[in-house]
């Protein structure tokens, strides 16, 4: 599976999503990892897709910001409401909106701020907090522990898209 350009680190496995400590560290370190992944790339490189039919590297960075803004809000909803039903969004359509053509620095700043707050929130959560859940209309109930694993995987997944593209093109 790791040779599949859609899933450079493999598909997410809800049953083996890593340790809480490692996942929190991944959330904490994503801003620097994402910034390093796109460092010194020029516009033509950022506007290259990570695979045939896939998003450009630029769209991928903006997607991370969009997705993790939503994730942070979902965590806060689950911590303050009883099993809230979240609202999914069409990430493919979001990636086509005009703000996805902006410089990646704009989204890197969003990622930095959201992840600083999110990591602080995660570090303060209790076992009972991680046992809280939210409802996703398409995939059902999610405990925050598993959501943390999902977004840690998501962080590594999209960073790997960028890094593998750089490696493949010798950038």
Residue, then its C-alpha position, 0 to 999 in steps of 0.5 A: x500500500x505504501x507504493x500507492x501515491x494516494x496513501x503514501x503511509x497506508x490507509x488509516x486503521x481505526x483499530x491501530x491508530x498509535x499512542x495518545x502521546x505520539x499522536x499529540x506530538x504529531x499534532x504539535x509538530x505538524x506546523x514545522x513538518x508542513x513548513x519544512x515539506x514545502x520549504x523553497x518550493x516555487x510556484x510551479x512546483x507548488x502547483x504540481x499534483x502529488x499524483x495524476x488526478x490529485x490535488x496540487x501541493x498548494x491545494x494539499x497545504x490549504x486542505x490541511x488548514x481547512x481540515x484541521x480547523x474543522x477538526x479542532x472545532x469538532x473536538x471542542x464541540x465533543x468536549x462541550x456537548x453530549x455526542x454532537x452530530x458534526x456537519x461534514x463538508x465537501x473537501x474536494x469542492x473546498x479545494x477548488x475555491x479561489x482561496x486554494x490558489x493563495x500562497x501556502x504561507x497563509x495556510x501555514x500560519x493557520x496551521x501554526x495557530x490552530x495546532x498550537x491551541x489544539x495541542x494545548x487542549x489535547x494536553x489538558x484532556x483527561x481519559x474521560x475527555x478522550x472517551x467522549x464522542x461525536x457522531x459523523x453522519x457518514x461514519x457513525x460514532x467516533x471517540x475523541x481518542x480515535x479522532x486524535x489518531x485519525x488527525x495524526x494520521x492525516x497530518x503524516x499522510x498529507x505531509x508524505x504526499x508533499x515529501x514523496x512528490x519532492x523526492x520523485x521529482x528530485x526537488 
